[in-house]
């Protein structure tokens, strides 16, 4: 007597295997981030300096893995430079933000140009976050955070659920067009909420633009990791890898917002 066995259904567990760690780590970071943004002032600046220093450390470690001590020194120097620029609070100090990039390329390392460019982007992002919080208040940073978080969550669930064509498979093989577009839609909804709360209608088109810039920041970091031959920038955050893995989208979004601010008034009030 023979019995036929129905093969077990393919488990969807691997698709969501990282969800628990992502949620727990995300909630912890969100709690710290919201508290820092709300508190503002020195506390927010300290968080920005810490994140900036850790990102430069991770970047230096990926581009010169044979010199871990030097990477730590680069991270500390980046934090110290940002503290100095924020302390003096003068536009004449802004070129000093390029110091980690300059120092970093004087030593042999993989992809010197990439290190210099991304280190400068990280420094500008750290400075920009503090400047935006100081100049435009809580709402500006909360808006950026909401765009990055909502577009990331919408992209994660849409990409894992719908799948479909890859957005840029050579650099970021997990990203799909469905997830990318879902991120834009989620960001547009954030903009609409901002309008409902009294914001300008420009938020509706500017929010997806920042989401797209954030996605490009994510892809840029994926490219750097791929060139370095690593999966994560470090292992500091369970479920997320390193600090760059979590804050890469902020680099793109903040730099885009700073660029937009040079050509038009931002549709946000101070506070």
Secondary structure, 3 states (H helix, E strand, C coil): CCCCCCCCCCCCHHHHCCHHHHHHHHHHHHHHHHHHHHHCHHHHHHHHHHHHHHHHHHHHHHHCCCCHHHHHHHHHHHHHHHHHHHHHCCHHHHHHHHHHHHHHHCCCCCCHHHHHHHHHHHHHHHHHHHHHHHHHCHHHHHHHHHHHHHHHHHHHHHHHHHCCCEEECCCEEEEEHHHHHHHHHHHHHHHHHHHHCCCCCHHHHHHHHHHHHHHHHHHHHHHHHHHHCCCCCCCCECCCECHHHHHHHHHHHHHHHHHHHCCCCCCCCCC
